[in-house]
Amino acid sequence: MDSAPVYTLAEGVPCASAVTAQHFGGNGIKGLMLLQDTQLIETLAHFSRERIPERVVHAQAVGAWGEFEVTHDISDYTDAKFLNGIGKKSKVLLRISTVGSERGGSDTVRDVRGWGMKIFTEEGNHDWVFNSIPVFFVRDPIKFPSLNRSHKRHPATNLTDPSMFWDFHNNSQEGIHALMLLFSDRGTPKSVRHLNAYSGHTYKLTKEDGSFYYVKVHIKTDQGVQNLTNNEAVDMAGKNPGFHTADLRDAIARGDYPSWTIYFQIMTPEQAESYRWNIFDMTKIWPHSDYPLVPVGKLTLNRNPSNYFVDIEQAAFSPSNMVPGWAPSADPILQARMFAYNDAARYRLGVNYQQLPCNRAVSPVYCPYQRDGFMSFTDNYGGDPSYVTSDLKSVRFVGMTGANGHAIGGHEEWVGEVVGFTSCLVEDDFAQARVFWDVLGTQEGQQQHLAYNVACHLNGAIPRVQAKALEMFGRVHPEVAVMIREEICKI
């Protein structure tokens, strides 16, 4: 028993009892409570503050620890150390989430899944903040907040609202491909172990000699893609809303470690200039027939969180966290996300969130011009200068232009005037959705499933919103609208 921990206050003072409070003037309920009872006051005060702000989106999640291993040589494309050297391994923290649900929502709800993956490398933390579908609903970042609000609760009723959902998408039809993926059975994965992930964004692979390639990332489950039907997902939401969480945790606990194979699609700058689609448009894919998948490595999850709040709830991911050898492209949604995600983490976790164990880099960190603020729990750089360009402290700089070589030249050397711009809907926005519809036609029952899934949701919208949504699906192919209308009539 001498080895058992001793209960203390947060400052370390031992507690005589964890269930006793100080009274005056009597025993039990006859006495008055005293504010001098530090243990009681601290216990209540902490309880009122133990919930941190919930993520605005991606609040409901499951996560685990693992490793990324390089399996193929891609040194011709990038100098990033975590991507070079067959057999090279890096620690990983992965968080897979629904988007619209609040924390505590059902795991099996129809939704895109977010894929937040932190790779702890010798050059710093590298984050992949991806999605479970390869395209997105909008390509203009100013629409991003409205998109997410339309998928959440109506401000008057506090209920999810099909009219609000479809009204937004009826007026942002560039996202039709993403919509069709969402309302296919891919929108209700069987488990996160049976889920693919995609960068969606175009990034750049860079080398110190100034050369670069454009890249999209594909993460393919080795367990095979498996989905639930709409009815199965709804049934599971009622029976076991935490099904995905339990499934992943149980698999890792029994040693059945899930894994994914990671591939790149790689494009030269010259190819980008003449490609059919704007490669910075997140509503478009690069067909594999044009740019085949190049194998890169393997991700394996092999350790459950020791504490969900410490490891997963406090985890923070941002597309801006990049190591040398990897860089952003001119993708406008990516450019906006690079600011928004770290800004959200500062709001939710505090300005020193990078010091938390789940976010702390394994590589050396020295940035004394970012110090102080709430909850700094390092030595705060002691007496080192808190400003740049000092002769009082010897420091070194490595890399190329900018923080870590992002400004690589070439296609980033833009010249022109500043103008207001909004992308326009064009008929070509429906081309890839039409191909996807044809692909579903090769899989038994999948076109009918999509029509039924859309009908179940669209049926709750007001008539004029329904009509415009059917018109939108008709632009993909007339039979899509016909099948959805027929399913609505059956409901």
DRENDO-1510 file (C-alpha; in Angstrom, 1 decimal, always signed):
<recs>
REC; n; res; u; v; w
REC; 1; MET; +0.0; +0.0; +0.0 .
REC; 2; ASP; +2.9; +2.4; +0.6 .
REC; 3; SER; +3.4; +2.5; -3.2 .
REC; 4; ALA; -0.1; +3.7; -3.8 .
REC; 5; PRO; -0.4; +7.3; -5.0 .
REC; 6; VAL; -1.4; +10.0; -2.4 .
REC; 7; TYR; -4.3; +12.3; -3.2 .
REC; 8; THR; -3.2; +15.9; -3.3 .
REC; 9; LEU; -4.4; +19.3; -4.4 .
REC; 10; ALA; -3.2; +20.5; -7.8 .
REC; 11; GLU; -0.3; +22.3; -6.0 .
REC; 12; GLY; +0.8; +19.0; -4.4 .
REC; 13; VAL; -0.6; +19.4; -0.9 .
REC; 14; PRO; -1.8; +16.0; +0.5 .
REC; 15; CYS; -5.5; +15.5; +1.0 .
REC; 16; ALA; -6.9; +13.8; +4.2 .
REC; 17; SER; -10.1; +12.8; +2.4 .
REC; 18; ALA; -11.5; +13.2; -1.1 .
REC; 19; VAL; -15.1; +13.3; +0.0 .
REC; 20; THR; -15.0; +15.5; +3.1 .
REC; 21; ALA; -15.9; +19.2; +3.3 .
REC; 22; GLN; -15.4; +21.7; +6.1 .
REC; 23; HIS; -18.5; +22.7; +8.1 .
REC; 24; PHE; -19.2; +25.2; +10.8 .
REC; 25; GLY; -21.9; +25.1; +13.5 .
REC; 26; GLY; -23.0; +21.5; +13.4 .
REC; 27; ASN; -22.6; +18.1; +11.8 .
REC; 28; GLY; -23.8; +17.0; +8.4 .
REC; 29; ILE; -26.5; +19.0; +6.7 .
REC; 30; LYS; -26.9; +21.3; +9.8 .
REC; 31; GLY; -23.6; +23.0; +9.3 .
REC; 32; LEU; -22.6; +25.9; +7.0 .
REC; 33; MET; -19.9; +25.4; +4.3 .
REC; 34; LEU; -16.7; +27.4; +4.6 .
REC; 35; LEU; -15.0; +29.1; +1.7 .
REC; 36; GLN; -11.7; +28.4; +3.4 .
REC; 37; ASP; -12.1; +24.8; +2.3 .
REC; 38; THR; -9.6; +24.9; -0.6 .
REC; 39; GLN; -10.1; +21.3; -1.6 .
REC; 40; LEU; -13.9; +21.9; -2.1 .
REC; 41; ILE; -13.5; +25.2; -3.9 .
REC; 42; GLU; -10.8; +24.0; -6.2 .
REC; 43; THR; -12.7; +20.8; -7.0 .
REC; 44; LEU; -15.9; +22.7; -8.0 .
REC; 45; ALA; -14.0; +25.5; -9.8 .
REC; 46; HIS; -12.0; +23.0; -12.0 .
REC; 47; PHE; -15.2; +21.0; -12.8 .
REC; 48; SER; -16.8; +24.1; -14.2 .
REC; 49; ARG; -13.9; +24.6; -16.5 .
REC; 50; GLU; -12.8; +21.2; -17.6 .
REC; 51; ARG; -14.5; +21.4; -21.0 .
REC; 52; ILE; -12.5; +23.2; -23.5 .
REC; 53; PRO; -14.2; +24.9; -26.5 .
REC; 54; GLU; -15.5; +22.3; -29.0 .
REC; 55; ARG; -14.2; +22.3; -32.5 .
REC; 56; VAL; -16.6; +24.3; -34.8 .
REC; 57; VAL; -16.3; +21.4; -37.2 .
REC; 58; HIS; -14.8; +17.9; -36.8 .
REC; 59; ALA; -15.8; +17.8; -33.2 .
REC; 60; GLN; -16.7; +14.0; -33.1 .
REC; 61; ALA; -13.6; +11.8; -33.6 .
REC; 62; VAL; -11.7; +8.7; -33.0 .
REC; 63; GLY; -7.9; +8.5; -32.9 .
REC; 64; ALA; -4.8; +6.5; -32.3 .
REC; 65; TRP; -1.0; +6.5; -32.5 .
REC; 66; GLY; +1.0; +4.7; -35.2 .
REC; 67; GLU; +3.9; +5.0; -37.6 .
REC; 68; PHE; +4.6; +5.9; -41.2 .
REC; 69; GLU; +7.2; +3.9; -43.1 .
REC; 70; VAL; +8.8; +4.7; -46.4 .
REC; 71; THR; +8.5; +1.7; -48.7 .
REC; 72; HIS; +9.5; +3.2; -52.1 .
REC; 73; ASP; +12.2; +5.6; -53.3 .
REC; 74; ILE; +10.8; +9.0; -54.3 .
REC; 75; SER; +14.1; +10.9; -53.8 .
REC; 76; ASP; +13.8; +12.2; -57.4 .
REC; 77; TYR; +10.8; +14.3; -56.4 .
REC; 78; THR; +11.5; +15.6; -52.9 .
REC; 79; ASP; +14.2; +16.2; -50.3 .
REC; 80; ALA; +11.8; +15.8; -47.3 .
REC; 81; LYS; +13.7; +13.5; -44.9 .
REC; 82; PHE; +10.6; +11.7; -43.7 .
REC; 83; LEU; +9.9; +10.6; -47.3 .
REC; 84; ASN; +13.4; +9.4; -48.1 .
REC; 85; GLY; +15.2; +6.2; -47.2 .
REC; 86; ILE; +13.3; +2.9; -47.6 .
REC; 87; GLY; +12.5; +1.6; -44.2 .
REC; 88; LYS; +12.5; +5.1; -42.6 .
REC; 89; LYS; +9.9; +5.3; -39.9 .
REC; 90; SER; +8.2; +8.3; -38.3 .
REC; 91; LYS; +5.8; +8.5; -35.3 .
REC; 92; VAL; +2.2; +9.4; -36.3 .
REC; 93; LEU; -0.9; +10.7; -34.4 .
REC; 94; LEU; -4.1; +10.1; -36.5 .
REC; 95; ARG; -7.5; +11.7; -35.7 .
REC; 96; ILE; -10.5; +10.7; -38.0 .
REC; 97; SER; -13.7; +12.7; -37.5 .
REC; 98; THR; -17.1; +13.5; -38.8 .
REC; 99; VAL; -17.5; +17.1; -39.9 .
REC; 100; GLY; -20.9; +18.5; -39.0 .
REC; 101; SER; -21.8; +16.6; -35.8 .
REC; 102; GLU; -21.2; +18.0; -32.4 .
REC; 103; ARG; -19.0; +16.0; -30.0 .
REC; 104; GLY; -21.0; +12.9; -28.9 .
REC; 105; GLY; -22.8; +12.6; -32.2 .
REC; 106; SER; -23.2; +9.3; -33.9 .
REC; 107; ASP; -20.1; +7.8; -35.6 .
REC; 108; THR; -22.2; +6.4; -38.5 .
REC; 109; VAL; -24.0; +9.6; -39.6 .
REC; 110; ARG; -23.8; +10.4; -43.3 .
REC; 111; ASP; -20.9; +12.8; -43.6 .
REC; 112; VAL; -17.4; +13.4; -45.0 .
REC; 113; ARG; -14.7; +12.1; -42.6 .
REC; 114; GLY; -11.8; +14.4; -41.8 .
REC; 115; TRP; -8.3; +12.9; -41.7 .
REC; 116; GLY; -5.9; +14.8; -39.3 .
REC; 117; MET; -2.5; +13.1; -39.4 .
REC; 118; LYS; +0.5; +14.5; -37.5 .
REC; 119; ILE; +3.9; +13.1; -38.6 .
REC; 120; PHE; +6.6; +13.7; -36.1 .
REC; 121; THR; +9.8; +14.1; -38.2 .
REC; 122; GLU; +13.4; +15.1; -37.5 .
REC; 123; GLU; +12.7; +18.4; -39.4 .
REC; 124; GLY; +9.6; +19.3; -37.4 .
REC; 125; ASN; +5.9; +18.3; -37.4 .
REC; 126; HIS; +4.3; +17.7; -40.8 .
REC; 127; ASP; +0.5; +17.6; -40.9 .
REC; 128; TRP; -1.8; +16.0; -43.5 .
REC; 129; VAL; -5.3; +17.4; -43.0 .
REC; 130; PHE; -7.3; +15.5; -45.6 .
REC; 131; ASN; -10.8; +14.2; -46.2 .
REC; 132; SER; -12.4; +10.8; -47.0 .
REC; 133; ILE; -13.5; +12.1; -50.5 .
REC; 134; PRO; -11.0; +13.3; -53.2 .
REC; 135; VAL; -13.0; +16.5; -54.0 .
REC; 136; PHE; -14.6; +19.3; -52.1 .
REC; 137; PHE; -17.9; +21.2; -52.1 .
REC; 138; VAL; -16.5; +24.7; -52.9 .
REC; 139; ARG; -13.4; +26.1; -54.5 .
REC; 140; ASP; -13.8; +29.7; -53.2 .
REC; 141; PRO; -12.5; +30.0; -49.6 .
REC; 142; ILE; -14.9; +32.8; -48.7 .
REC; 143; LYS; -17.8; +30.2; -49.0 .
REC; 144; PHE; -16.1; +27.8; -46.5 .
REC; 145; PRO; -17.9; +29.1; -43.3 .
REC; 146; SER; -21.3; +29.2; -45.0 .
REC; 147; LEU; -20.8; +25.7; -46.4 .
REC; 148; ASN; -20.3; +24.3; -42.8 .
REC; 149; ARG; -23.1; +26.4; -41.3 .
REC; 150; SER; -25.5; +25.0; -43.9 .
REC; 151; HIS; -24.7; +21.5; -42.7 .
REC; 152; LYS; -25.2; +22.3; -39.1 .
REC; 153; ARG; -28.2; +23.6; -37.1 .
REC; 154; HIS; -30.8; +26.2; -38.2 .
REC; 155; PRO; -30.3; +29.4; -36.1 .
REC; 156; ALA; -34.0; +29.6; -35.3 .
REC; 157; THR; -35.0; +26.0; -34.7 .
REC; 158; ASN; -31.7; +24.6; -33.5 .
REC; 159; LEU; -32.4; +21.6; -35.8 .
REC; 160; THR; -30.5; +20.3; -38.8 .
REC; 161; ASP; -32.5; +21.5; -41.8 .
REC; 162; PRO; -32.6; +19.8; -45.2 .
REC; 163; SER; -33.9; +23.0; -46.8 .
REC; 164; MET; -30.9; +25.0; -45.5 .
REC; 165; PHE; -28.5; +22.2; -46.6 .
REC; 166; TRP; -29.9; +21.9; -50.2 .
REC; 167; ASP; -30.4; +25.7; -50.6 .
REC; 168; PHE; -26.7; +26.2; -50.1 .
REC; 169; HIS; -25.7; +23.5; -52.6 .
REC; 170; ASN; -28.3; +24.5; -55.1 .
REC; 171; ASN; -26.5; +27.8; -55.3 .
REC; 172; SER; -23.0; +26.3; -55.2 .
REC; 173; GLN; -23.3; +23.6; -57.8 .
REC; 174; GLU; -19.6; +23.3; -58.4 .
REC; 175; GLY; -19.7; +20.8; -55.6 .
REC; 176; ILE; -22.0; +18.3; -57.3 .
REC; 177; HIS; -19.2; +15.7; -57.5 .
REC; 178; ALA; -18.6; +15.9; -53.8 .
REC; 179; LEU; -22.4; +15.8; -53.1 .
REC; 180; MET; -22.7; +12.6; -55.1 .
REC; 181; LEU; -19.8; +11.0; -53.3 .
REC; 182; LEU; -21.4; +12.0; -50.0 .
REC; 183; PHE; -24.8; +10.5; -50.9 .
REC; 184; SER; -23.4; +7.3; -52.3 .
REC; 185; ASP; -22.6; +4.5; -49.8 .
REC; 186; ARG; -19.2; +6.1; -49.3 .
REC; 187; GLY; -20.8; +8.7; -47.1 .
REC; 188; THR; -21.5; +6.0; -44.5 .
REC; 189; PRO; -18.3; +3.9; -44.0 .
REC; 190; LYS; -18.5; +0.7; -42.1 .
REC; 191; SER; -15.6; +1.7; -39.9 .
REC; 192; VAL; -12.6; +4.1; -40.0 .
REC; 193; ARG; -10.5; +1.0; -40.7 .
REC; 194; HIS; -12.3; +0.6; -44.0 .
REC; 195; LEU; -11.9; +4.2; -45.1 .
REC; 196; ASN; -9.7; +5.9; -47.7 .
REC; 197; ALA; -8.4; +9.4; -47.4 .
REC; 198; TYR; -7.3; +12.0; -50.0 .
REC; 199; SER; -5.4; +15.3; -49.9 .
REC; 200; GLY; -8.0; +16.9; -52.2 .
REC; 201; HIS; -5.6; +19.9; -52.4 .
REC; 202; THR; -2.7; +20.1; -54.8 .
REC; 203; TYR; +0.7; +20.4; -53.0 .
REC; 204; LYS; +4.2; +20.7; -54.2 .
REC; 205; LEU; +7.1; +18.3; -53.7 .
REC; 206; THR; +10.3; +20.4; -53.7 .
REC; 207; LYS; +14.1; +19.9; -53.9 .
REC; 208; GLU; +17.0; +22.1; -52.9 .
REC; 209; ASP; +18.0; +22.7; -56.5 .
REC; 210; GLY; +14.7; +24.6; -57.0 .
REC; 211; SER; +12.9; +22.0; -59.0 .
REC; 212; PHE; +9.4; +20.9; -57.9 .
REC; 213; TYR; +6.4; +18.7; -58.8 .
REC; 214; TYR; +2.8; +19.0; -58.1 .
REC; 215; VAL; +1.3; +16.2; -56.0 .
REC; 216; LYS; -2.0; +14.8; -54.7 .
REC; 217; VAL; -2.0; +12.2; -51.9 .
REC; 218; HIS; -4.1; +9.1; -51.8 .
REC; 219; ILE; -4.3; +6.9; -48.6 .
REC; 220; LYS; -5.8; +3.5; -49.4 .
REC; 221; THR; -7.1; +1.2; -46.7 .
REC; 222; ASP; -5.4; -2.3; -46.7 .
REC; 223; GLN; -8.6; -3.7; -45.1 .
REC; 224; GLY; -10.6; -2.9; -48.2 .
REC; 225; VAL; -13.3; -0.2; -48.6 .
REC; 226; GLN; -16.5; -1.3; -46.9 .
REC; 227; ASN; -19.6; +0.8; -46.3 .
REC; 228; LEU; -22.9; +0.7; -44.6 .
REC; 229; THR; -26.2; +1.2; -46.5 .
REC; 230; ASN; -28.3; +4.2; -45.4 .
REC; 231; ASN; -30.6; +2.0; -43.3 .
REC; 232; GLU; -27.7; +0.1; -41.7 .
REC; 233; ALA; -26.1; +3.4; -40.7 .
REC; 234; VAL; -29.3; +4.8; -39.2 .
REC; 235; ASP; -29.9; +1.6; -37.3 .
REC; 236; MET; -26.3; +1.6; -36.0 .
REC; 237; ALA; -26.6; +5.2; -34.9 .
REC; 238; GLY; -29.5; +4.2; -32.6 .
REC; 239; LYS; -28.0; +1.0; -31.3 .
REC; 240; ASN; -24.3; +2.0; -30.9 .
REC; 241; PRO; -23.5; +5.6; -31.8 .
REC; 242; GLY; -19.9; +5.1; -30.8 .
REC; 243; PHE; -19.4; +2.1; -33.1 .
REC; 244; HIS; -16.4; +3.4; -35.1 .
REC; 245; THR; -14.6; +4.5; -31.9 .
REC; 246; ALA; -15.1; +1.0; -30.3 .
REC; 247; ASP; -14.2; -0.8; -33.5 .
REC; 248; LEU; -10.8; +0.9; -33.9 .
REC; 249; ARG; -10.0; +0.7; -30.2 .
REC; 250; ASP; -10.9; -3.0; -30.1 .
REC; 251; ALA; -8.9; -3.8; -33.2 .
REC; 252; ILE; -5.7; -2.2; -31.9 .
REC; 253; ALA; -6.2; -3.8; -28.5 .
REC; 254; ARG; -6.3; -7.3; -29.9 .
REC; 255; GLY; -3.2; -6.6; -32.1 .
REC; 256; ASP; -5.2; -6.4; -35.4 .
REC; 257; TYR; -3.4; -3.2; -36.4 .
REC; 258; PRO; -5.1; -1.4; -39.3 .
REC; 259; SER; -2.9; -0.1; -42.1 .
REC; 260; TRP; -3.1; +2.0; -45.2 .
REC; 261; THR; -0.9; +2.3; -48.3 .
REC; 262; ILE; +0.1; +5.8; -49.3 .
REC; 263; TYR; +0.3; +6.8; -52.9 .
REC; 264; PHE; +1.2; +10.1; -54.7 .
REC; 265; GLN; -0.1; +11.4; -58.0 .
REC; 266; ILE; +2.7; +13.5; -59.5 .
REC; 267; MET; +2.5; +16.2; -62.2 .
REC; 268; THR; +5.2; +18.4; -63.7 .
REC; 269; PRO; +4.7; +22.2; -63.9 .
REC; 270; GLU; +4.7; +21.9; -67.7 .
REC; 271; GLN; +1.9; +19.4; -67.6 .
REC; 272; ALA; -0.1; +21.6; -65.2 .
REC; 273; GLU; +0.0; +24.5; -67.6 .
REC; 274; SER; -1.9; +22.6; -70.3 .
REC; 275; TYR; -4.0; +20.2; -68.2 .
REC; 276; ARG; -7.8; +20.0; -68.9 .
REC; 277; TRP; -8.7; +21.1; -65.4 .
REC; 278; ASN; -7.3; +23.8; -63.2 .
REC; 279; ILE; -5.1; +21.8; -60.9 .
REC; 280; PHE; -5.7; +24.3; -58.0 .
REC; 281; ASP; -9.5; +23.7; -58.2 .
REC; 282; MET; -10.4; +21.4; -55.2 .
REC; 283; THR; -13.6; +20.3; -56.9 .
REC; 284; LYS; -11.7; +18.4; -59.5 .
REC; 285; ILE; -9.7; +15.1; -59.5 .
REC; 286; TRP; -6.8; +14.0; -61.6 .
REC; 287; PRO; -7.9; +10.8; -63.3 .
REC; 288; HIS; -5.6; +7.8; -62.6 .
REC; 289; SER; -5.4; +7.2; -66.3 .
REC; 290; ASP; -3.7; +10.5; -66.7 .
REC; 291; TYR; -1.6; +10.4; -63.5 .
REC; 292; PRO; -1.2; +6.9; -62.1 .
REC; 293; LEU; -0.7; +6.2; -58.4 .
REC; 294; VAL; +2.9; +6.1; -57.3 .
REC; 295; PRO; +3.5; +4.0; -54.1 .
REC; 296; VAL; +5.3; +5.8; -51.3 .
REC; 297; GLY; +4.8; +4.2; -47.9 .
REC; 298; LYS; +2.6; +2.5; -45.3 .
REC; 299; LEU; +0.7; +3.9; -42.3 .
REC; 300; THR; +0.0; +1.5; -39.4 .
REC; 301; LEU; -1.9; +2.3; -36.2 .
REC; 302; ASN; -0.6; +0.3; -33.3 .
REC; 303; ARG; -1.3; +2.1; -30.1 .
REC; 304; ASN; -4.5; +3.4; -28.5 .
REC; 305; PRO; -4.7; +6.7; -26.7 .
REC; 306; SER; -3.8; +6.4; -23.0 .
REC; 307; ASN; -6.3; +9.2; -22.4 .
REC; 308; TYR; -8.7; +10.5; -25.1 .
REC; 309; PHE; -8.7; +14.2; -23.9 .
REC; 310; VAL; -4.9; +14.3; -23.6 .
REC; 311; ASP; -4.0; +12.6; -26.9 .
REC; 312; ILE; -7.0; +13.3; -29.2 .
REC; 313; GLU; -9.2; +16.2; -28.0 .
REC; 314; GLN; -6.1; +18.4; -27.5 .
REC; 315; ALA; -4.5; +17.4; -30.8 .
REC; 316; ALA; -4.2; +20.3; -33.3 .
REC; 317; PHE; -3.6; +19.9; -37.0 .
REC; 318; SER; -3.0; +22.5; -39.8 .
REC; 319; PRO; -2.2; +22.2; -43.5 .
REC; 320; SER; +0.4; +25.0; -42.8 .
REC; 321; ASN; +2.6; +22.6; -40.8 .
REC; 322; MET; +5.0; +21.5; -43.5 .
REC; 323; VAL; +8.7; +20.4; -43.5 .
REC; 324; PRO; +11.3; +21.3; -46.1 .
REC; 325; GLY; +10.6; +19.3; -49.3 .
REC; 326; TRP; +6.9; +19.9; -49.1 .
REC; 327; ALA; +5.2; +23.2; -50.0 .
REC; 328; PRO; +1.8; +24.7; -50.7 .
REC; 329; SER; +0.4; +25.4; -54.2 .
REC; 330; ALA; -1.8; +28.3; -55.3 .
REC; 331; ASP; -4.9; +26.3; -54.4 .
REC; 332; PRO; -7.1; +29.1; -52.9 .
REC; 333; ILE; -8.9; +26.8; -50.3 .
REC; 334; LEU; -5.5; +25.6; -49.2 .
REC; 335; GLN; -4.1; +29.1; -48.8 .
REC; 336; ALA; -7.1; +30.1; -46.6 .
REC; 337; ARG; -6.9; +26.9; -44.5 .
REC; 338; MET; -3.2; +27.5; -43.8 .
REC; 339; PHE; -4.3; +30.5; -41.7 .
REC; 340; ALA; -7.6; +29.3; -40.3 .
REC; 341; TYR; -6.6; +26.0; -38.7 .
REC; 342; ASN; -3.7; +27.3; -36.5 .
REC; 343; ASP; -5.9; +30.2; -35.6 .
REC; 344; ALA; -8.7; +27.9; -34.5 .
REC; 345; ALA; -6.2; +26.0; -32.3 .
REC; 346; ARG; -5.1; +29.2; -30.7 .
REC; 347; TYR; -8.7; +30.0; -29.8 .
REC; 348; ARG; -9.5; +26.5; -28.6 .
REC; 349; LEU; -6.3; +25.4; -26.8 .
REC; 350; GLY; -4.4; +28.6; -26.2 .
REC; 351; VAL; -1.5; +30.3; -27.8 .
REC; 352; ASN; +1.0; +27.7; -26.6 .
REC; 353; TYR; -0.9; +24.6; -27.8 .
REC; 354; GLN; +2.2; +23.3; -29.6 .
REC; 355; GLN; +3.7; +22.6; -26.2 .
REC; 356; LEU; +1.1; +20.0; -25.3 .
REC; 357; PRO; +2.5; +16.5; -25.4 .
REC; 358; CYS; +0.2; +15.3; -28.3 .
REC; 359; ASN; +1.4; +18.3; -30.5 .
REC; 360; ARG; +5.0; +18.7; -29.3 .
REC; 361; ALA; +7.7; +18.2; -31.9 .
REC; 362; VAL; +10.3; +15.5; -31.5 .
REC; 363; SER; +12.8; +17.8; -33.3 .
REC; 364; PRO; +14.5; +20.7; -31.5 .
REC; 365; VAL; +12.4; +23.8; -31.2 .
REC; 366; TYR; +13.8; +27.3; -30.7 .
REC; 367; CYS; +11.6; +30.3; -31.4 .
REC; 368; PRO; +12.1; +32.8; -28.6 .
REC; 369; TYR; +10.2; +35.5; -30.5 .
REC; 370; GLN; +7.1; +33.4; -29.8 .
REC; 371; ARG; +6.8; +33.2; -26.1 .
REC; 372; ASP; +4.7; +34.1; -23.0 .
REC; 373; GLY; +0.9; +33.8; -23.3 .
REC; 374; PHE; -1.4; +31.5; -21.3 .
REC; 375; MET; -0.1; +28.2; -20.1 .
REC; 376; SER; +3.5; +28.3; -21.2 .
REC; 377; PHE; +5.1; +25.3; -19.5 .
REC; 378; THR; +8.6; +25.4; -20.8 .
REC; 379; ASP; +11.5; +27.5; -19.4 .
REC; 380; ASN; +10.2; +30.2; -21.9 .
REC; 381; TYR; +13.7; +30.6; -23.3 .
REC; 382; GLY; +15.0; +32.0; -20.1 .
REC; 383; GLY; +16.8; +35.3; -20.8 .
REC; 384; ASP; +17.4; +34.8; -24.5 .
REC; 385; PRO; +16.4; +37.9; -26.6 .
REC; 386; SER; +12.7; +38.0; -27.4 .
REC; 387; TYR; +13.3; +39.8; -30.7 .
REC; 388; VAL; +15.1; +39.0; -33.9 .
REC; 389; THR; +18.4; +40.3; -35.3 .
REC; 390; SER; +20.3; +40.3; -32.0 .
REC; 391; ASP; +24.0; +40.2; -31.4 .
REC; 392; LEU; +23.5; +38.9; -27.9 .
REC; 393; LYS; +22.7; +35.3; -28.8 .
REC; 394; SER; +24.3; +33.3; -31.6 .
REC; 395; VAL; +21.7; +31.6; -33.8 .
REC; 396; ARG; +21.8; +29.8; -37.2 .
REC; 397; PHE; +19.4; +29.8; -40.1 .
REC; 398; VAL; +19.1; +27.0; -42.6 .
REC; 399; GLY; +17.0; +26.3; -45.6 .
REC; 400; MET; +16.0; +28.5; -48.5 .
REC; 401; THR; +13.7; +31.5; -49.0 .
REC; 402; GLY; +11.1; +32.0; -46.3 .
REC; 403; ALA; +10.4; +30.0; -43.1 .
REC; 404; ASN; +11.2; +26.6; -44.7 .
REC; 405; GLY; +11.7; +27.0; -48.4 .
REC; 406; HIS; +8.0; +27.4; -49.4 .
REC; 407; ALA; +8.8; +30.2; -51.8 .
REC; 408; ILE; +10.4; +28.1; -54.4 .
REC; 409; GLY; +10.0; +30.2; -57.5 .
REC; 410; GLY; +8.7; +29.1; -60.8 .
REC; 411; HIS; +4.9; +29.1; -60.8 .
REC; 412; GLU; +4.8; +31.2; -57.6 .
REC; 413; GLU; +6.3; +34.2; -59.4 .
REC; 414; TRP; +2.9; +35.9; -60.1 .
REC; 415; VAL; +2.6; +39.3; -61.8 .
REC; 416; GLY; -0.6; +41.2; -62.1 .
REC; 417; GLU; -3.1; +43.6; -60.6 .
REC; 418; VAL; -5.2; +42.9; -57.5 .
REC; 419; VAL; -8.8; +42.2; -58.5 .
REC; 420; GLY; -12.0; +40.9; -56.9 .
REC; 421; PHE; -12.7; +37.3; -58.1 .
REC; 422; THR; -15.4; +34.7; -57.8 .
REC; 423; SER; -15.3; +31.5; -59.7 .
REC; 424; CYS; -18.2; +30.9; -62.1 .
REC; 425; LEU; -20.2; +27.7; -62.6 .
REC; 426; VAL; -19.5; +26.1; -65.9 .
REC; 427; GLU; -20.9; +23.0; -67.6 .
REC; 428; ASP; -17.5; +21.3; -67.2 .
REC; 429; ASP; -18.2; +21.3; -63.4 .
REC; 430; PHE; -20.6; +18.4; -64.0 .
REC; 431; ALA; -18.3; +16.3; -66.1 .
REC; 432; GLN; -16.5; +14.4; -63.3 .
REC; 433; ALA; -19.8; +13.9; -61.4 .
REC; 434; ARG; -21.2; +12.3; -64.7 .
REC; 435; VAL; -18.2; +10.0; -64.8 .
REC; 436; PHE; -18.8; +9.0; -61.1 .
REC; 437; TRP; -22.5; +8.2; -62.0 .
REC; 438; ASP; -21.3; +6.0; -64.8 .
REC; 439; VAL; -18.9; +4.2; -62.4 .
REC; 440; LEU; -21.7; +3.6; -59.9 .
REC; 441; GLY; -23.6; +2.0; -62.8 .
REC; 442; THR; -21.0; -0.7; -63.0 .
REC; 443; GLN; -21.6; -1.7; -59.3 .
REC; 444; GLU; -24.9; -3.5; -58.7 .
REC; 445; GLY; -27.5; -1.3; -57.0 .
REC; 446; GLN; -25.2; +1.6; -56.3 .
REC; 447; GLN; -27.0; +4.1; -58.5 .
REC; 448; GLN; -30.3; +3.2; -56.8 .
REC; 449; HIS; -28.6; +3.6; -53.4 .
REC; 450; LEU; -27.4; +7.1; -54.3 .
REC; 451; ALA; -30.9; +8.1; -55.5 .
REC; 452; TYR; -32.5; +6.7; -52.3 .
REC; 453; ASN; -30.0; +8.3; -50.0 .
REC; 454; VAL; -30.5; +11.7; -51.6 .
REC; 455; ALA; -34.3; +11.3; -51.5 .
REC; 456; CYS; -34.3; +10.5; -47.8 .
REC; 457; HIS; -32.5; +13.8; -47.1 .
REC; 458; LEU; -34.0; +16.0; -49.8 .
REC; 459; ASN; -37.5; +14.9; -48.9 .
REC; 460; GLY; -37.3; +17.1; -45.8 .
REC; 461; ALA; -36.6; +20.3; -47.8 .
REC; 462; ILE; -39.3; +22.7; -48.9 .
REC; 463; PRO; -40.7; +22.2; -52.4 .
REC; 464; ARG; -38.9; +25.0; -54.3 .
REC; 465; VAL; -35.6; +23.9; -52.8 .
REC; 466; GLN; -36.4; +20.3; -53.8 .
REC; 467; ALA; -37.1; +21.4; -57.4 .
REC; 468; LYS; -33.8; +23.3; -57.7 .
REC; 469; ALA; -31.9; +20.4; -56.3 .
REC; 470; LEU; -33.5; +18.0; -58.8 .
REC; 471; GLU; -32.6; +20.4; -61.6 .
REC; 472; MET; -29.0; +20.4; -60.4 .
REC; 473; PHE; -28.8; +16.6; -60.5 .
REC; 474; GLY; -30.5; +16.6; -63.9 .
REC; 475; ARG; -27.4; +18.5; -65.2 .
REC; 476; VAL; -25.3; +15.5; -64.3 .
REC; 477; HIS; -27.6; +13.2; -66.2 .
REC; 478; PRO; -31.4; +13.3; -66.6 .
REC; 479; GLU; -31.9; +9.8; -65.2 .
REC; 480; VAL; -30.3; +10.9; -61.9 .
REC; 481; ALA; -33.1; +13.4; -61.3 .
REC; 482; VAL; -35.7; +11.0; -62.5 .
REC; 483; MET; -34.6; +8.3; -60.0 .
REC; 484; ILE; -34.4; +10.7; -57.1 .
REC; 485; ARG; -37.9; +12.0; -57.9 .
REC; 486; GLU; -39.3; +8.5; -58.0 .
REC; 487; GLU; -37.7; +7.7; -54.6 .
REC; 488; ILE; -39.2; +10.8; -53.1 .
REC; 489; CYS; -42.6; +9.8; -54.3 .
REC; 490; LYS; -42.2; +6.4; -52.5 .
REC; 491; ILE; -41.4; +8.0; -49.1 .
</recs>
